[in-house]
């Protein structure tokens, strides 16, 4: 009897460990999600562009700041979307200077993620600053004060600057692993950032 009980215990432990590893490392899920993204966008420009083409080199300098591994996933998702648009992406540690091509800085502010294999929720606040021409001189000011206006001088030539704040609220039900859920969140945020930053509308 003891031998049988020991076998059951060993099998139970193996099944539990296998399931735990599956949830922690495998990107898979069968679920339904309710995801909403609230957006607040400010745009500043001076004069009109000669064309709708990207800045001359076709490069986007990308910087993503955050406090955990989610930022790495989000950076990859944003880079993938930009490359699909035909840009070459170079990651940098963004400074308030003028780059030689389009620049995009993204900041993840204290993500609140509750993960459960069968029911997960998240609220995330994300900010971005985008400059078509690479002028990020106003970067720190915009991150500190969303409503502060930006004024370009007539000497600056064509400039287009956007500052966005996105709040994502998500509820996901079903069997999902932790990598799957984080990627799901990153895909939704990346789509919102790239859509608003690179929109044809000011």
C-alpha positions as CSV (number, residue, x, y, z in Angstrom):
1,X,0.0,0.0,0.0
2,X,2.8,2.4,0.9
3,X,4.5,1.6,-2.4
4,X,1.4,2.5,-4.3
5,X,0.9,5.7,-2.4
6,X,4.6,6.6,-3.1
7,X,4.1,6.1,-6.8
8,X,1.0,8.2,-6.8
9,X,2.8,11.0,-4.9
10,X,5.8,10.8,-7.3
11,X,3.5,10.9,-10.4
12,X,1.6,13.9,-8.9
13,X,4.8,15.8,-8.2
14,X,6.1,15.2,-11.8
15,X,2.8,16.3,-13.3
16,X,2.7,19.4,-11.1
17,X,6.3,20.4,-11.9
18,X,5.8,19.8,-15.6
19,X,2.6,21.9,-15.6
20,X,4.4,24.7,-13.7
21,X,7.3,24.7,-16.2
22,X,4.8,24.8,-19.1
23,X,3.1,27.9,-17.6
24,X,6.4,29.6,-17.0
25,X,8.3,29.0,-20.2
26,X,6.0,27.9,-23.0
27,X,4.3,30.6,-25.2
28,X,0.8,29.1,-25.7
29,X,-2.8,29.7,-24.8
30,X,-6.4,29.2,-25.5
31,X,-8.3,32.2,-24.3
32,X,-10.7,35.1,-24.8
33,X,-9.6,38.7,-24.0
34,X,-11.2,42.0,-23.5
35,X,-8.6,44.7,-24.2
36,X,-9.1,48.4,-24.3
37,X,-6.5,51.1,-25.0
38,X,-7.3,54.7,-24.0
39,X,-5.1,57.3,-25.9
40,X,-4.2,60.9,-25.4
41,X,-2.1,62.3,-28.2
42,X,-0.5,65.8,-28.6
43,X,1.1,66.8,-31.9
44,X,3.4,69.7,-32.8
45,X,4.6,70.7,-36.2
46,X,6.3,73.6,-38.1
47,X,5.8,74.0,-41.8
48,X,4.8,71.2,-44.2
49,X,6.9,68.2,-45.3
50,X,7.9,67.9,-48.9
51,X,6.6,64.3,-48.9
52,X,5.2,61.7,-46.6
53,X,8.4,59.7,-46.8
54,X,10.3,58.9,-43.6
55,X,13.4,60.9,-42.7
56,X,16.2,60.5,-45.2
57,X,18.1,57.5,-43.8
58,X,14.9,55.3,-43.3
59,X,16.2,54.5,-39.8
60,X,14.2,54.7,-36.6
61,X,16.2,55.2,-33.4
62,X,14.2,53.3,-30.7
63,X,14.6,53.5,-26.9
64,X,12.3,51.7,-24.5
65,X,12.5,52.3,-20.8
66,X,10.9,50.2,-18.1
67,X,11.5,48.4,-14.8
68,X,11.1,44.8,-15.8
69,X,11.4,42.2,-18.5
70,X,8.2,43.3,-20.1
71,X,10.0,46.2,-21.6
72,X,12.2,43.9,-23.6
73,X,9.2,42.1,-25.1
74,X,7.5,45.4,-25.9
75,X,10.7,46.7,-27.6
76,X,10.8,43.6,-29.8
77,X,7.2,43.9,-30.8
78,X,7.6,47.6,-31.7
79,X,10.7,46.9,-33.7
80,X,9.0,44.1,-35.6
81,X,6.1,46.5,-36.6
82,X,8.5,49.2,-37.7
83,X,10.5,46.7,-39.8
84,X,7.3,45.6,-41.4
85,X,6.8,49.3,-42.4
86,X,10.2,49.2,-44.1
87,X,12.3,50.9,-41.4
88,X,15.7,49.8,-40.1
89,X,15.6,49.9,-36.3
90,X,18.5,50.9,-34.1
91,X,18.1,50.7,-30.3
92,X,19.7,53.6,-28.4
93,X,19.6,55.1,-24.9
94,X,17.6,58.2,-25.9
95,X,19.0,61.6,-25.0
96,X,17.5,65.0,-25.5
97,X,19.5,65.7,-28.6
98,X,18.9,65.8,-32.4
99,X,19.3,62.5,-34.2
100,X,20.0,62.1,-37.9
101,X,16.8,60.2,-38.5
102,X,13.3,59.5,-37.0
103,X,13.4,58.8,-33.3
104,X,10.9,57.1,-30.9
105,X,11.2,56.9,-27.2
106,X,8.8,54.7,-25.2
107,X,8.4,54.6,-21.4
108,X,6.5,51.9,-19.5
109,X,5.2,53.3,-16.2
110,X,4.8,50.7,-13.5
111,X,2.9,47.9,-15.2
112,X,0.3,46.2,-13.0
113,X,0.0,42.6,-14.2
114,X,-2.0,39.9,-12.3
115,X,-1.3,36.5,-13.9
116,X,-3.3,33.4,-13.3
117,X,-3.3,30.5,-15.7
118,X,-7.1,30.8,-16.1
119,X,-7.8,34.4,-15.4
120,X,-5.4,37.3,-15.9
121,X,-5.7,41.1,-15.8
122,X,-3.4,44.0,-16.5
123,X,-3.4,47.8,-16.4
124,X,-0.5,49.5,-18.0
125,X,0.5,53.2,-18.7
126,X,2.8,53.9,-21.5
127,X,4.1,57.1,-22.9
128,X,5.9,57.8,-26.2
129,X,7.7,60.7,-27.8
130,X,8.1,60.6,-31.6
131,X,10.1,62.9,-33.8
132,X,9.9,62.5,-37.6
133,X,13.1,64.4,-38.1
134,X,15.0,63.1,-35.0
135,X,14.7,66.3,-32.9
136,X,14.4,65.0,-29.4
137,X,15.5,68.2,-27.6
138,X,12.1,68.4,-25.9
139,X,12.2,64.7,-24.7
140,X,12.6,65.4,-21.0
141,X,10.1,68.3,-20.9
142,X,7.4,66.2,-22.6
143,X,7.8,63.2,-20.3
144,X,7.6,65.5,-17.3
145,X,4.6,67.6,-18.5
146,X,2.2,66.2,-21.1
147,X,0.3,69.5,-21.6
148,X,3.3,71.8,-22.0
149,X,3.4,73.2,-25.5
150,X,6.3,72.9,-27.9
151,X,7.3,75.8,-30.1
152,X,9.6,75.4,-33.1
153,X,11.4,78.4,-34.6
154,X,11.3,79.3,-38.2
155,X,14.9,78.3,-38.4
156,X,14.1,74.7,-37.6
157,X,12.6,73.9,-41.0
158,X,10.0,71.1,-41.2
159,X,9.4,69.4,-37.8
160,X,6.9,66.9,-36.6
161,X,6.8,65.9,-33.0
162,X,4.2,63.7,-31.2
163,X,3.7,62.9,-27.6
164,X,1.3,60.1,-26.6
165,X,-0.1,58.5,-23.4
166,X,-1.7,55.1,-23.7
167,X,-3.5,53.2,-20.9
168,X,-4.2,49.5,-21.6
169,X,-6.8,47.6,-19.6
170,X,-7.0,43.9,-20.3
171,X,-8.9,40.9,-18.9
172,X,-8.1,37.5,-20.3
173,X,-9.9,34.3,-19.5
174,X,-8.8,30.8,-20.5
175,X,-5.7,28.6,-20.2
176,X,-2.7,30.8,-21.0
177,X,1.0,30.7,-20.1
178,X,2.8,33.6,-18.6
179,X,5.0,34.3,-21.8
180,X,1.8,34.1,-23.9
181,X,0.0,36.7,-21.7
182,X,2.9,39.1,-21.7
183,X,3.3,38.9,-25.4
184,X,-0.5,39.5,-25.8
185,X,-0.2,42.7,-23.8
186,X,2.9,43.8,-25.7
187,X,1.3,43.2,-29.1
188,X,-1.6,45.5,-28.2
189,X,0.5,48.3,-26.8
190,X,3.0,48.1,-29.7
191,X,0.1,48.4,-32.2
192,X,-1.2,51.5,-30.4
193,X,2.1,53.2,-30.2
194,X,3.2,52.6,-33.8
195,X,-0.3,53.4,-35.2
196,X,-0.4,56.8,-33.4
197,X,3.2,57.8,-33.6
198,X,3.5,57.1,-37.4
199,X,0.0,58.2,-38.3
200,X,-0.4,60.5,-41.4
201,X,-2.7,62.7,-39.3
202,X,-1.2,65.3,-36.9
